């Protein structure tokens, strides 16, 4: 049974991504950011792939974050949760009933 305990412990750990892939994605993100900042045409739109900053900066940054298994930065992980408000739940105000049309017979 100790092997099952060890395997459950391993699932909770976050393995480091492959450094070669991480370096490639990091370089792509930084190169895309530099390109968008320096070259005005890289801030535009392409007929084939759409908005260029999304593909030059956004997608490499998303891939970089995915390599780290979508973990939040340490500052976000270690912050205290805001205290919950105590009190009654908000209720919708009731409107007075609208008079119905009287039916004339």
C-alpha positions, 0 to 999 in steps of 0.5 A: 500500500505505500506505493499508492500513497506515494503515487497520490503524493506525486499527482499533487506535485507540479513537475517542471516543464522541459527546459528546452520547450520552455526556453523556445516558448519564452523566446517566442513570447519575448520576440513577439512582444518586441516585434509588436512594440517596435514594428507598427505593422505588427499591431495591425490585422491580417486577413489570414490570421486576424489580430496580430498582437494576439498571435505574436504576444497573447498565444505565446504567453498562454502557451508559457502559462500552460507549460506551468500547468496554469498555476498562478504567480506566488503573489496571487497564491499567497494572498488572503481571501477577502472576508465574506460579507455578512448579512441578508441576501439582496432581494428584488424590490416588489412592485405594487400589483397593477390593476387589471382591466375589468371585464364588462359583460 
